[in-house]
Amino acid sequence: MTTYILDTETTGLIDPHMTEAAYSIVDIINGKVTVLQAPRAKRFNPLKEISLGSMAISHICDEDVADEPPHTDFRLPSSVEYLIGHNIDFDMVVLKNAGVTHTPNRICTNAMANYLIPTLESHKLVSLLYHFHRDIARAEAKNAHAAIADIYFTELVLGSLIDLANIQGHEISDVESLYEFSQMARIPTHLSFGKHKGEAIADLAANSEGAGYIKWLLKQDSVDPYLAQACQQVLKSV
């Protein structure tokens, strides 16, 4: 059983192709993140143009990857049972677009952060790094969005989230219990966007205006399935 922390840089949000991938091999032992292999990174030719927005974030341009192997050369070993990442579902889409058919269990640190500290102003990776590790963030966050730096940041944030979850009584000791917690955390208790950001979904459903907003959300084609599940459960209970 192998666990990767994974991050990708891509051509953009629409039909994303990989321009860079980085990973480290970790384990969770007695509730602590143990790094078994230090982060490694590799660039790829995405075989399509990189959007200006992605260039502004990753600083990877078309000419930087023109001579790199095609993104379809990326391989994910079948021994990888767990993938950890910030918004790891997006990275999984990137891997699928590269032809990866292996689908490990996914552990999302963004979902964990939303569950554990729902009223925090921002749950972006570097925001969480500033929240938990300000000295490191001040020294190293300028490297954010380089995939190998984001692996290191995710390792740090993951360790802090596990500590916080254990303080709150969730008893995360190994990768299996981390995965179980992450799955539970994917069903949000609070909204993370919009005019009701930070508000408890249950509190919103308790009044007619809030319930109307929740019903409107459920009609949107782009609504996250885990958010939809949370909204449906709350509406049934009122």
PAKOL-527902 format. One line per field, with one value per atom (N, C-alpha, C): residue number from 1; atom name; x, y, z; residue in one letter. Coordinates in pm, whole numbers, padded with zeros to 5 digits. Atoms other than C-alpha are relative to their C-alpha. Last residue first. Layout:
i	c(NUM,...) $
at	c(CA,...) $
u	c(X,...) $
v	c(Y,...) $
w	c(Z,...) $
aa	c(A,...) $
end
This chain:
i	c(238,238,238,237,237,237,236,236,236,235,235,235,234,234,234,233,233,233,232,232,232,231,231,231,230,230,230,229,229,229,228,228,228,227,227,227,226,226,226,225,225,225,224,224,224,223,223,223,222,222,222,221,221,221,220,220,220,219,219,219,218,218,218,217,217,217,216,216,216,215,215,215,214,214,214,213,213,213,212,212,212,211,211,211,210,210,210,209,209,209,208,208,208,207,207,207,206,206,206,205,205,205,204,204,204,203,203,203,202,202,202,201,201,201,200,200,200,199,199,199,198,198,198,197,197,197,196,196,196,195,195,195,194,194,194,193,193,193,192,192,192,191,191,191,190,190,190,189,189,189,188,188,188,187,187,187,186,186,186,185,185,185,184,184,184,183,183,183,182,182,182,181,181,181,180,180,180,179,179,179,178,178,178,177,177,177,176,176,176,175,175,175,174,174,174,173,173,173,172,172,172,171,171,171,170,170,170,169,169,169,168,168,168,167,167,167,166,166,166,165,165,165,164,164,164,163,163,163,162,162,162,161,161,161,160,160,160,159,159,159,158,158,158,157,157,157,156,156,156,155,155,155,154,154,154,153,153,153,152,152,152,151,151,151,150,150,150,149,149,149,148,148,148,147,147,147,146,146,146,145,145,145,144,144,144,143,143,143,142,142,142,141,141,141,140,140,140,139,139,139,138,138,138,137,137,137,136,136,136,135,135,135,134,134,134,133,133,133,132,132,132,131,131,131,130,130,130,129,129,129,128,128,128,127,127,127,126,126,126,125,125,125,124,124,124,123,123,123,122,122,122,121,121,121,120,120,120,119,119,119,118,118,118,117,117,117,116,116,116,115,115,115,114,114,114,113,113,113,112,112,112,111,111,111,110,110,110,109,109,109,108,108,108,107,107,107,106,106,106,105,105,105,104,104,104,103,103,103,102,102,102,101,101,101,100,100,100,99,99,99,98,98,98,97,97,97,96,96,96,95,95,95,94,94,94,93,93,93,92,92,92,91,91,91,90,90,90,89,89,89,88,88,88,87,87,87,86,86,86,85,85,85,84,84,84,83,83,83,82,82,82,81,81,81,80,80,80,79,79,79,78,78,78,77,77,77,76,76,76,75,75,75,74,74,74,73,73,73,72,72,72,71,71,71,70,70,70,69,69,69,68,68,68,67,67,67,66,66,66,65,65,65,64,64,64,63,63,63,62,62,62,61,61,61,60,60,60,59,59,59,58,58,58,57,57,57,56,56,56,55,55,55,54,54,54,53,53,53,52,52,52,51,51,51,50,50,50,49,49,49,48,48,48,47,47,47,46,46,46,45,45,45,44,44,44,43,43,43,42,42,42,41,41,41,40,40,40,39,39,39,38,38,38,37,37,37,36,36,36,35,35,35,34,34,34,33,33,33,32,32,32,31,31,31,30,30,30,29,29,29,28,28,28,27,27,27,26,26,26,25,25,25,24,24,24,23,23,23,22,22,22,21,21,21,20,20,20,19,19,19,18,18,18,17,17,17,16,16,16,15,15,15,14,14,14,13,13,13,12,12,12,11,11,11,10,10,10,9,9,9,8,8,8,7,7,7,6,6,6,5,5,5,4,4,4,3,3,3,2,2,2,1,1,1) $
at	c(N,CA,C,N,CA,C,N,CA,C,N,CA,C,N,CA,C,N,CA,C,N,CA,C,N,CA,C,N,CA,C,N,CA,C,N,CA,C,N,CA,C,N,CA,C,N,CA,C,N,CA,C,N,CA,C,N,CA,C,N,CA,C,N,CA,C,N,CA,C,N,CA,C,N,CA,C,N,CA,C,N,CA,C,N,CA,C,N,CA,C,N,CA,C,N,CA,C,N,CA,C,N,CA,C,N,CA,C,N,CA,C,N,CA,C,N,CA,C,N,CA,C,N,CA,C,N,CA,C,N,CA,C,N,CA,C,N,CA,C,N,CA,C,N,CA,C,N,CA,C,N,CA,C,N,CA,C,N,CA,C,N,CA,C,N,CA,C,N,CA,C,N,CA,C,N,CA,C,N,CA,C,N,CA,C,N,CA,C,N,CA,C,N,CA,C,N,CA,C,N,CA,C,N,CA,C,N,CA,C,N,CA,C,N,CA,C,N,CA,C,N,CA,C,N,CA,C,N,CA,C,N,CA,C,N,CA,C,N,CA,C,N,CA,C,N,CA,C,N,CA,C,N,CA,C,N,CA,C,N,CA,C,N,CA,C,N,CA,C,N,CA,C,N,CA,C,N,CA,C,N,CA,C,N,CA,C,N,CA,C,N,CA,C,N,CA,C,N,CA,C,N,CA,C,N,CA,C,N,CA,C,N,CA,C,N,CA,C,N,CA,C,N,CA,C,N,CA,C,N,CA,C,N,CA,C,N,CA,C,N,CA,C,N,CA,C,N,CA,C,N,CA,C,N,CA,C,N,CA,C,N,CA,C,N,CA,C,N,CA,C,N,CA,C,N,CA,C,N,CA,C,N,CA,C,N,CA,C,N,CA,C,N,CA,C,N,CA,C,N,CA,C,N,CA,C,N,CA,C,N,CA,C,N,CA,C,N,CA,C,N,CA,C,N,CA,C,N,CA,C,N,CA,C,N,CA,C,N,CA,C,N,CA,C,N,CA,C,N,CA,C,N,CA,C,N,CA,C,N,CA,C,N,CA,C,N,CA,C,N,CA,C,N,CA,C,N,CA,C,N,CA,C,N,CA,C,N,CA,C,N,CA,C,N,CA,C,N,CA,C,N,CA,C,N,CA,C,N,CA,C,N,CA,C,N,CA,C,N,CA,C,N,CA,C,N,CA,C,N,CA,C,N,CA,C,N,CA,C,N,CA,C,N,CA,C,N,CA,C,N,CA,C,N,CA,C,N,CA,C,N,CA,C,N,CA,C,N,CA,C,N,CA,C,N,CA,C,N,CA,C,N,CA,C,N,CA,C,N,CA,C,N,CA,C,N,CA,C,N,CA,C,N,CA,C,N,CA,C,N,CA,C,N,CA,C,N,CA,C,N,CA,C,N,CA,C,N,CA,C,N,CA,C,N,CA,C,N,CA,C,N,CA,C,N,CA,C,N,CA,C,N,CA,C,N,CA,C,N,CA,C,N,CA,C,N,CA,C,N,CA,C,N,CA,C,N,CA,C,N,CA,C,N,CA,C,N,CA,C,N,CA,C,N,CA,C,N,CA,C,N,CA,C,N,CA,C,N,CA,C,N,CA,C,N,CA,C,N,CA,C,N,CA,C,N,CA,C,N,CA,C,N,CA,C,N,CA,C,N,CA,C,N,CA,C,N,CA,C,N,CA,C,N,CA,C,N,CA,C,N,CA,C,N,CA,C,N,CA,C,N,CA,C,N,CA,C,N,CA,C,N,CA,C,N,CA,C,N,CA,C,N,CA,C,N,CA,C,N,CA,C,N,CA,C,N,CA,C,N,CA,C,N,CA,C,N,CA,C,N,CA,C,N,CA,C,N,CA,C,N,CA,C) $
u	c(00070,-03654,-00151,00008,-03472,-00078,00086,-03537,-00022,00138,-03398,-00097,00048,-03078,-00144,00018,-03020,-00057,00116,-03080,-00029,00120,-02838,-00126,00017,-02564,-00128,00041,-02609,-00025,00140,-02599,-00052,00080,-02278,-00148,-00003,-02129,-00078,00089,-02245,-00001,-00082,-02088,-00090,-00010,-02341,00081,-00139,-02257,00015,-00066,-02600,00140,-00113,-02766,00072,00043,-03110,00114,00021,-02975,-00043,-00128,-02839,-00018,-00055,-03185,00133,00074,-03325,00049,-00046,-03051,-00070,-00133,-03130,00054,00016,-03498,00133,00046,-03415,-00019,-00114,-03214,-00038,-00094,-03501,00118,00052,-03757,00096,00086,-03563,-00033,00098,-03422,-00088,00125,-03250,-00110,00065,-02983,-00137,00055,-02901,-00073,00117,-02861,-00066,00110,-02630,-00128,00038,-02406,-00120,00122,-02285,-00030,-00028,-01922,-00121,-00126,-02008,00023,00018,-02376,00126,00040,-02323,-00020,00124,-02130,-00034,-00001,-01872,-00129,-00136,-01769,00010,-00025,-02114,00138,00009,-02108,00022,00097,-02167,-00026,-00025,-01997,-00111,00137,-02015,00002,00042,-01651,-00145,-00016,-01555,-00045,00103,-01697,00003,00127,-01482,-00116,00009,-01179,-00131,00033,-01239,-00020,00137,-01253,-00043,00090,-00939,-00146,-00003,-00751,-00097,00088,-00865,-00001,00138,-00717,-00096,00056,-00399,-00146,-00066,-00318,-00071,-00129,-00393,00079,-00071,-00689,00139,-00086,-00899,00056,00027,-01183,00092,00052,-01194,-00024,00146,-01164,-00062,00041,-00799,-00152,-00016,-00754,-00037,00106,-00899,00009,00124,-00671,-00116,-00009,-00360,-00131,00013,-00470,00006,00142,-00526,-00023,00073,-00179,-00149,-00036,-00013,-00076,00061,-00206,00031,00141,-00103,-00071,00009,00266,-00145,-00047,00254,-00018,00109,00041,00040,00103,00303,-00114,-00053,00577,-00104,-00007,00371,00047,00134,00287,-00007,00020,00659,-00136,-00080,00705,-00011,00061,00412,00080,-00092,00533,-00040,00044,00209,00112,00128,00351,-00033,-00015,00720,-00130,-00022,00654,00020,00124,00511,00015,-00001,00864,-00124,-00129,00978,-00010,-00066,00650,00132,00071,00474,00070,-00038,00736,-00066,-00142,00695,00046,-00023,00316,00147,-00147,00274,00045,-00064,-00090,00150,00078,-00288,00075,-00014,-00023,-00073,-00139,-00011,00026,-00011,-00390,00143,00070,-00392,00009,-00095,-00127,-00064,-00115,-00352,00093,-00103,-00672,00125,-00050,-00925,00098,-00039,-00995,00053,00022,-01168,00029,-00124,-01184,-00022,00015,-01545,00130,00091,-01548,-00009,-00002,-01238,-00088,-00059,-01257,-00002,00073,-01499,00051,00136,-01367,-00080,-00010,-01010,-00138,-00031,-01084,00002,00122,-01254,00022,00092,-00949,-00131,-00029,-00719,-00088,-00003,-00887,00024,00009,-00808,00021,-00044,-00873,-00027,00082,-00884,00056,-00020,-00690,-00107,00072,-00830,00019,-00002,-00601,-00065,00125,-00706,-00010,-00010,-00445,-00135,00016,-00478,00013,-00130,-00340,-00006,-00026,-00695,00134,00087,-00759,00022,-00059,-00458,-00083,-00122,-00588,00064,00046,-00933,00120,00040,-00761,-00054,-00120,-00584,-00034,-00045,-00923,00125,00090,-01051,00040,-00057,-00742,-00090,00089,-00870,00048,00094,-00566,-00086,-00028,-00401,-00105,00031,-00372,00032,-00053,-00386,-00047,00057,-00432,00072,00137,-00386,-00069,00049,-00077,-00146,-00015,00048,-00051,00120,-00093,00006,-00015,00183,-00129,00033,00067,00006,00042,00237,-00027,00005,00271,-00052,-00106,00358,-00003,00051,00021,00106,00065,00152,-00054,00143,00384,-00063,00084,00758,-00148,00021,00925,-00084,-00088,01057,-00013,00011,00772,00082,00030,00754,-00007,-00073,00911,-00017,-00137,00797,00082,-00003,00432,00143,00046,00480,00016,-00043,00506,-00063,-00115,00477,00064,-00112,00244,00129,-00006,-00021,00127,-00014,00018,00013,-00136,00081,00023,-00088,-00240,00145,00025,-00440,00090,-00071,-00276,-00018,00076,-00401,00085,00020,-00150,-00072,-00049,-00190,-00032,00096,-00237,00054,00055,-00015,-00117,00144,00037,-00067,00064,00417,-00149,00051,00528,-00051,00084,00731,-00037,-00032,00855,-00095,00084,00866,00050,-00064,00990,-00095,00071,00900,00088,00010,01098,-00068,-00080,01025,-00024,-00081,00904,00087,-00040,00769,00096,-00137,00593,00034,-00040,00280,00148,-00099,00179,00036,00057,-00133,00096,00037,00045,-00046,-00038,00198,-00027,00050,00047,00024,00085,00253,-00048,00014,00410,-00074,00057,00541,00000,-00084,00594,-00070,00057,00451,00105,-00092,00495,-00068,00054,00338,00108,-00097,00395,-00072,-00127,00226,00111,-00110,-00074,00120,-00110,-00382,00119,-00138,-00699,00097,-00071,-01023,00149,00084,-01133,00083,00109,-00958,-00085,00114,-00629,-00108,00026,-00319,-00114,00077,-00212,-00014,00021,00010,-00057,-00027,-00032,-00015,00044,-00007,00035,-00014,00015,-00048,00050,00071,00032,-00063,00111,-00068,00076,00022,00083,-00079,00145,-00092,00085,00000,00088) $
v	c(-00117,02076,-00014,00001,01741,00117,00110,01675,00006,-00031,02016,-00108,-00106,01942,00033,00055,01609,00104,00089,01758,-00056,-00084,02042,-00085,-00071,01806,00082,00098,01577,00066,00034,01873,-00100,-00112,01991,-00029,00011,01646,00115,00107,01647,-00017,00113,01989,-00109,00017,02213,-00125,00008,02279,-00026,00117,02200,-00022,-00037,02446,-00125,-00001,02340,00031,00137,02238,-00008,00065,02586,-00139,-00055,02736,-00066,00063,02503,00050,00139,02617,-00073,-00004,02982,-00142,-00031,02922,00002,00124,02753,00020,00092,03060,-00130,-00056,03294,-00093,00014,03073,00054,-00112,03030,-00006,-00025,02716,00120,00072,02601,00030,-00060,02867,-00063,-00128,02747,00069,00027,02389,00129,00035,02503,-00026,00141,02673,-00027,00028,03011,-00149,00016,03062,-00031,00067,03198,-00002,00068,03303,-00076,-00099,03565,-00062,-00076,03319,00091,-00099,03056,00081,-00051,02797,00107,-00042,02707,00066,-00144,02525,00029,-00050,02164,00149,-00123,02014,00032,-00047,01648,00124,-00045,01600,00049,-00145,01587,00054,-00063,01234,00152,00029,01113,00065,-00083,01288,-00022,-00136,01125,00091,00001,00778,00140,00009,00851,00003,-00130,00966,00001,-00088,00652,00141,00046,00438,00090,-00045,00644,-00040,00060,00604,00045,00058,00755,-00054,00037,00988,-00049,00118,00990,-00048,00085,01236,-00122,00132,01394,-00095,-00002,01766,-00138,-00084,01761,00003,00083,01470,00078,00102,01676,-00086,-00068,01969,-00099,-00039,01748,00063,00124,01591,00032,00038,01939,-00129,-00090,02048,-00034,00031,01746,00085,00129,01799,-00036,-00028,02166,-00129,-00078,02075,00022,00084,01797,00073,00093,02019,-00093,-00074,02296,-00093,-00030,02052,00072,00128,01923,00022,00028,02282,-00136,-00080,02356,-00031,00063,02065,00079,00124,02183,-00058,00096,02541,-00132,00037,02708,-00057,00068,02872,-00017,00110,02965,-00075,-00061,03304,-00106,00001,03098,00068,00088,03021,00007,00028,03259,-00068,-00127,03420,-00024,-00064,03084,00129,00071,02913,00066,-00026,03175,-00066,-00132,03168,00026,-00006,02793,00134,00098,02715,00022,00021,03011,-00089,-00119,03118,-00017,-00002,02761,00121,00093,02756,-00007,-00064,03067,-00089,-00094,02900,00079,00066,02600,00098,00029,02795,-00052,00136,02761,-00037,00067,03132,-00138,-00088,03346,-00068,-00064,03066,00077,-00145,03005,00072,-00046,02634,00151,-00145,02540,00070,-00025,02159,00147,00065,02083,00046,-00055,02333,-00057,-00136,02232,00064,00009,01862,00138,00044,01930,-00009,-00114,02128,-00034,-00088,01850,00124,-00141,01606,00088,-00071,01236,00148,-00139,01030,00064,-00074,00649,00141,00022,00537,00071,-00099,00532,-00031,00039,00359,00110,00074,00451,-00046,00085,00721,-00066,00142,00844,-00093,00051,01196,-00149,-00059,01333,-00044,00070,01091,00052,00131,01233,-00079,-00021,01588,-00134,-00030,01481,00017,00129,01324,00017,00069,01654,-00135,-00067,01825,-00069,00044,01567,00065,00116,01632,-00049,00013,01977,-00114,-00110,02008,00012,-00128,01669,00103,-00113,01316,00128,-00125,01009,00113,-00127,00669,00116,00024,00314,00128,-00119,00370,-00020,00019,00019,00119,00067,00052,-00024,00142,00302,-00060,00011,00632,-00147,00130,00694,00010,00007,01018,-00138,00089,00955,-00014,00137,01101,-00101,00026,01442,-00142,-00032,01432,-00038,00113,01422,00039,00099,01766,-00117,00115,01957,-00107,00047,02211,-00126,00144,02241,-00060,00068,02582,-00151,00026,02714,-00073,00104,02677,-00038,-00044,02880,-00113,00095,02770,00042,-00057,03065,-00101,00095,02851,00054,00071,03113,-00084,-00098,03372,-00068,-00054,03094,00096,00102,02928,00045,00007,03245,-00102,-00110,03294,-00004,-00125,02951,00106,-00033,02684,00134,-00128,02567,00018,-00105,02198,00129,00022,01890,00092,00030,01914,-00027,-00074,01879,-00033,00072,01749,00099,-00077,01868,-00084,00022,01642,00082,-00068,01691,-00030,00002,01496,00066,-00040,01549,-00005,-00146,01355,00035,-00045,00985,00148,00115,00819,00030,-00008,01138,-00116,00048,01058,-00002,00020,01262,-00038,-00095,01213,-00036,-00132,01054,00105,-00057,00748,00146,00091,00683,00068,-00061,00842,-00101,00089,00745,00081,-00024,00949,-00116,00120,00926,00018,00061,01263,-00125,00089,01391,-00030,00023,01648,-00091,00083,01686,-00016,00042,01956,-00086,-00061,02075,-00039,-00016,01844,00070,00091,01888,00038,-00028,02050,-00111,00112,02018,00008,00070,02362,-00107,00070,02478,-00083,-00083,02569,-00085,-00099,02428,00094,00038,02245,00115,-00128,02228,-00032,-00021,01909,00148,-00130,01814,00011,-00032,01476,00141,-00137,01350,00049,-00116,00982,00128,-00125,00687,00112,-00122,00335,00121,-00119,00000,00124) $
w	c(-00053,00884,-00022,-00146,00858,00057,-00047,00491,00150,00035,00397,00048,-00088,00589,-00030,-00135,00417,00094,00002,00072,00139,00009,00139,00005,-00127,00260,-00001,-00100,-00041,00135,00028,-00278,00103,-00049,-00113,-00022,-00146,-00169,00064,-00047,-00531,00151,-00044,-00597,00056,-00144,-00770,00033,-00044,-01135,00150,00060,-01279,00057,00085,-01041,-00050,00140,-00914,-00097,00045,-00575,-00146,00022,-00521,-00059,00125,-00568,-00033,00110,-00303,-00135,00009,-00065,-00114,00060,-00137,-00018,00142,-00071,-00073,00063,00258,-00150,00011,00354,-00067,00099,00276,-00022,00136,00451,-00106,00035,00774,-00149,-00106,00940,-00028,00030,00620,00101,00116,00664,-00025,-00043,01015,-00115,-00084,00892,00047,00090,00612,00080,-00010,00867,-00089,-00077,00748,-00001,-00142,00645,00085,-00032,00300,00151,-00129,00282,00041,-00101,00008,00138,00016,-00203,00116,00107,-00110,00006,00016,00151,-00107,00137,00283,-00008,00023,00615,-00148,-00098,00726,-00020,-00076,00423,00100,-00011,00316,00089,00132,00212,00000,00011,00579,-00134,-00081,00614,-00017,00065,00327,00075,00119,00472,-00072,-00042,00810,-00120,-00051,00656,00045,00115,00454,00046,00067,00764,-00118,-00078,00948,-00056,00011,00669,00077,00126,00647,-00013,00115,01015,-00128,-00038,01357,-00118,00122,01309,00040,-00012,01625,-00134,00116,01546,-00010,-00035,01893,-00115,00001,01819,00019,-00113,01925,00011,-00120,01683,00125,-00001,01398,00125,-00037,01485,00007,-00141,01482,00047,-00078,01152,00149,00003,01006,00078,-00091,01120,00004,-00138,00960,00100,-00036,00637,00145,-00030,00628,00042,-00124,00652,00041,-00111,00392,00133,-00032,00167,00113,-00074,00183,00042,-00133,00085,00084,-00070,-00207,00143,-00051,-00305,00069,-00121,-00334,00062,-00105,-00578,00131,-00051,-00789,00116,00056,-00822,00064,00134,-00736,-00086,00018,-00425,-00146,00095,-00437,-00024,00131,-00277,-00108,00079,00008,-00135,00116,00135,-00088,00061,00405,-00135,00030,00506,-00074,00111,00479,-00041,00123,00695,-00120,00025,00967,-00129,00057,00937,-00031,00000,00981,-00058,-00088,01066,00018,-00122,00930,00098,-00084,00676,00134,-00042,00542,00089,-00112,00538,00052,-00113,00320,00124,-00059,00102,00114,-00061,00042,00069,00099,-00017,00072,-00015,00264,-00111,00124,00301,00032,00115,00564,-00133,00041,00820,-00130,00007,00924,-00036,00106,00839,-00014,-00028,01043,-00104,-00130,01074,00039,-00110,00792,00136,-00004,00537,00115,-00054,00624,00011,-00143,00575,00064,-00068,00241,00150,00004,00127,00071,-00112,00247,00000,00038,00009,00123,-00127,00049,-00029,-00002,-00264,00136,-00095,-00281,00014,-00143,-00586,00083,-00081,-00943,00148,-00140,-01197,00084,-00026,-01552,00146,-00119,-01618,00027,00030,-01976,00118,00044,-01937,-00031,00132,-01923,-00057,00095,-01636,-00142,00024,-01453,-00101,00079,-01492,-00035,00136,-01369,-00093,00055,-01066,-00141,00045,-01002,-00061,00122,-00990,-00055,00108,-00740,-00133,00069,-00525,-00113,00116,-00427,-00090,-00023,-00199,-00125,00064,-00229,00036,-00086,-00095,-00076,00052,-00321,00091,-00046,-00157,-00068,-00048,-00288,00043,-00071,-00502,00037,-00145,-00587,00080,-00050,-00940,00150,-00032,-01011,00057,-00141,-01163,00036,-00053,-01496,00149,-00147,-01693,00042,-00049,-02059,00153,00002,-02167,00042,-00129,-02059,00009,-00001,-02360,00134,00042,-02280,00003,-00105,-02254,-00054,00023,-02557,00108,00138,-02576,-00025,-00001,-02197,-00140,-00107,-02136,-00005,00044,-02476,00105,00102,-02376,-00038,00132,-02060,-00101,00101,-01696,-00133,00070,-01457,-00095,-00008,-01245,-00058,-00128,-01164,00012,-00108,-01441,00136,00004,-01694,00117,-00057,-01580,-00003,-00144,-01640,00068,-00064,-01979,00151,-00012,-02082,00068,-00141,-02182,00007,-00049,-02540,00148,00029,-02609,00061,00135,-02621,-00030,-00011,-02243,-00134,00108,-02276,00001,00116,-01940,-00103,00092,-01642,-00122,00140,-01363,-00086,00098,-00986,-00141,00132,-00686,-00099,00122,-00322,-00124,00016,-00059,-00132,00115,-00017,-00020,00038,00303,-00121,00141,00460,-00029,00017,00789,-00148,00139,00864,-00004,00052,01227,-00144,00018,01377,-00053,-00130,01516,-00013,-00108,01174,00133,-00124,00863,00111,-00080,00560,00119,-00144,00285,00065,-00058,-00071,00152,-00102,-00235,00050,-00102,-00558,00105,-00111,-00830,00101,-00108,-01172,00107,-00102,-01431,00102,00038,-01752,00098,-00094,-01723,-00062,00030,-01937,00087,-00039,-01804,-00041,00062,-02003,00032,00097,-01879,-00071,-00069,-01561,-00094,-00036,-01726,00064,00104,-01896,00035,00117,-01582,-00099,00067,-01276,-00137,00142,-01077,-00035,00049,-00711,-00148,00142,-00541,-00029,00007,-00188,-00141,00062,-00256,00047,-00007,-00034,-00060,00013,-00108,00002,00000,00000,00000) $
aa	c(V,V,V,S,S,S,K,K,K,L,L,L,V,V,V,Q,Q,Q,Q,Q,Q,C,C,C,A,A,A,Q,Q,Q,A,A,A,L,L,L,Y,Y,Y,P,P,P,D,D,D,V,V,V,S,S,S,D,D,D,Q,Q,Q,K,K,K,L,L,L,L,L,L,W,W,W,K,K,K,I,I,I,Y,Y,Y,G,G,G,A,A,A,G,G,G,E,E,E,S,S,S,N,N,N,A,A,A,A,A,A,L,L,L,D,D,D,A,A,A,I,I,I,A,A,A,E,E,E,G,G,G,K,K,K,H,H,H,K,K,K,G,G,G,F,F,F,S,S,S,L,L,L,H,H,H,T,T,T,P,P,P,I,I,I,R,R,R,A,A,A,M,M,M,Q,Q,Q,S,S,S,F,F,F,E,E,E,Y,Y,Y,L,L,L,S,S,S,E,E,E,V,V,V,D,D,D,S,S,S,I,I,I,E,E,E,H,H,H,G,G,G,Q,Q,Q,I,I,I,N,N,N,A,A,A,L,L,L,D,D,D,I,I,I,L,L,L,S,S,S,G,G,G,L,L,L,V,V,V,L,L,L,E,E,E,T,T,T,F,F,F,Y,Y,Y,I,I,I,D,D,D,A,A,A,I,I,I,A,A,A,A,A,A,H,H,H,A,A,A,N,N,N,K,K,K,A,A,A,E,E,E,A,A,A,R,R,R,A,A,A,I,I,I,D,D,D,R,R,R,H,H,H,F,F,F,H,H,H,Y,Y,Y,L,L,L,L,L,L,S,S,S,V,V,V,L,L,L,K,K,K,H,H,H,S,S,S,E,E,E,L,L,L,T,T,T,P,P,P,I,I,I,L,L,L,Y,Y,Y,N,N,N,A,A,A,M,M,M,A,A,A,N,N,N,T,T,T,C,C,C,I,I,I,R,R,R,N,N,N,P,P,P,T,T,T,H,H,H,T,T,T,V,V,V,G,G,G,A,A,A,N,N,N,K,K,K,L,L,L,V,V,V,V,V,V,M,M,M,D,D,D,F,F,F,D,D,D,I,I,I,N,N,N,H,H,H,G,G,G,I,I,I,L,L,L,Y,Y,Y,E,E,E,V,V,V,S,S,S,S,S,S,P,P,P,L,L,L,R,R,R,F,F,F,D,D,D,T,T,T,H,H,H,P,P,P,P,P,P,E,E,E,D,D,D,A,A,A,V,V,V,D,D,D,E,E,E,D,D,D,C,C,C,I,I,I,H,H,H,S,S,S,I,I,I,A,A,A,M,M,M,S,S,S,G,G,G,L,L,L,S,S,S,I,I,I,E,E,E,K,K,K,L,L,L,P,P,P,N,N,N,F,F,F,R,R,R,K,K,K,A,A,A,R,R,R,P,P,P,A,A,A,Q,Q,Q,L,L,L,V,V,V,T,T,T,V,V,V,K,K,K,G,G,G,N,N,N,I,I,I,I,I,I,D,D,D,V,V,V,I,I,I,S,S,S,Y,Y,Y,A,A,A,A,A,A,E,E,E,T,T,T,M,M,M,H,H,H,P,P,P,D,D,D,I,I,I,L,L,L,G,G,G,T,T,T,T,T,T,E,E,E,T,T,T,D,D,D,L,L,L,I,I,I,Y,Y,Y,T,T,T,T,T,T,M,M,M) $
end
